[in-house]
Amino acid sequence: MDEYMKPLPKVNGDNEEFWKGCREHRLMFQKCADCGHIRWPAAALCPECLSMDTEWIEAGGRGTIYTFAVYHVAYLAAFEEDLPYVVATVELTEGPHLLTNVVGCGPDQVTCGMPVEVAWKDVTAEFSLPKFRPVLKREYGIRKFRI
């Protein structure tokens, strides 16, 4: 694996389980054991009921594009080879919103409400990043884009 030059996440006590799950290609989120609210970012208290009783659950990895922006300028040199690229907020089926990139299609193909699924990008031995790719609906079921 080549040296990764882009910024990497800062792991802390709240988000450690999320990033551990990502290394295993699993999307993990906190769920309040009292009210059932599924949240991201992770936190010590549930924002709905203020409970501290939490469990971690695995999300299915599907959602829709909530909003997005297409970047045509690289604000860090490491992103130049990716231009133009899409930064999107994905609303997961389970409820949380996740800031990520859309891959597997051109920027002009991305739309709000577009169904997407997780596509993992292994960037270092410690980090796999969740990206999302379009899911195409076909006459006979669901067909996926490959990256």
N, C-alpha and C positions, 0 to 999 in steps of 0.2 A: 504494500500500500504506500503510495507517495505521501510526502509530508503534506498535511492539510493546513492551508494557509488562512482559512476563513475563521471568524470567531466561533468559539465553542461555548456551550452552556456552562453556567456556574452551578455546580451541584451543591445543595445544602440539605439540611435535615428534613425540610419539607418536601423537596422534589426528588430526593434520592431514589425512591421506589419507582417513580416515573421513568427516570433515566436508566435504571437497572432493567426495567421492563423493555425499554427501547433496545438495549443491547441484545435482548433475547427476541427481538421483533414482536413485542407485545405492547399494546397501548394500555397502560395502567392509569387509573384515576381513583381519587378518593371518593368514597361514598359515605355519607353520614349514616351511622347505624341507627340513629333515632328517627330522622325524618325521611331518609332515603335520597336526599339531594346529592347528585353526582357533580363534583366540582373540579375546576382547573382555573387558576393555579392551585396547587395544594396549599393547605394552611392548617394551623392548629385548631381553629374553630370553624364550624359550619356557618356560612354567611346567612343561612335561612333560619336556623333555630339556636345558634350559638353553642351547640353540643360539641364536646371534645371527643366523643365516641366515634371513631372512624375505622373503616375497613378499606382495603384496596381491591378494585375489581378490574377485570380485563374488558376493554371495549371491543366491539366487533370490527372497528376499523373502517366503517362506512359513514358517509355524511353527505352534505351538500355545501357548495360554495355560498357563503353568507355575503362576503364582499371581497374585492381583490383590487390590486394595482399592478400595472405592468411597468417595470423599471427599464428605462432606456439609457440610464447613466449609472456607471459603477462608482459608488462612493468610496469603495475600497478596491485596490488593484486586483485582489483575488477574485472579484466578481466579474471582471471584464469578459472572460471567456463565456460567461453564462448569458450575456446580453442578447436580446431582451429576455427578462425572466419575470415570472409571476409570483407575487407575494399575496397570499390569500388567508382569510379567516374561514376555516371550515367549521360548520356546525355539525357535530357528530350526532349520530342517531340517539345516543344516550343523553345528549344535552349540552355537554361542554363545548366551548369554542376554542379552536387551536389555531395559532398563527403558524403558517407553514408555506411551502412552495408547491405550485402545481407543476407536474412533469408529465411527459407522455403525450403532449399535444402542443400546438403552437399557441402563443399568447392570444391570438385573435379568435381562438376557439373557446376560450374560457368565458363562462357566463354565470351570473348569480343564479343560484338554484340548481346548478349542474351537479348531478350525482358523481361522487368521487369515492375512491377507496385508498387505503394506505399503501404506500410503496416505499420500502425501506432503502436508505442510502447509508451503507457502512463507510464512515469517514475516517475513523481511527480504530485501534483495538478497543478503546474504551467507549466510543460513541457510535451509535446508529441513529440517524435522524429520520423522523417520520415525515415523508413527503406525501403528496396525494396525486393520484392520476384519475382521469375520467373513467367512468363506467358507461359503456354503451348499452342501451336497451335494444334488443333485437326482437324480431317476431317470435323466435323460439327460445326465449330466456334472456340471460344477461351475458354479454360478451365484453371482455376487458381489453383495454389498451395494454400493450407491453412496452416497457422502457428498456 
